[in-house]
């Protein structure tokens, strides 16, 4: 079992949700690094090592926490791109969104999302949900053998 804590990619445009997510993950030491992408285009730039991320450290994140409603490229398009790419499709993706729309839920699973979590409204519930997600995906889940080691 891999005990090394690895990177998490957080694709989220809401600054308050970014701060809460980072605080929850840091409080329990659930990742060595959390990379924040403020929109879908930036998330894709990170994954494909382009733009400001052209010189980033090699390897994929252990999990992507992905909001659906983001500017430039929405979460569903990011998910569609990831799951359609042989080099990226094994990276676990958790939709972390405020959307309770059935069409978003169904489309996310049709595209291959690993989990769909509606953001709790209350502060404590939100922090607890993120801690549980981080603990499962960054520590407990066993990724495929080449996940996290292959650079795009």
Order of alpha helices (4+ residues) and beta strands (2+ residues): beta-alpha-beta-alpha-beta-alpha-beta-alpha-beta-alpha
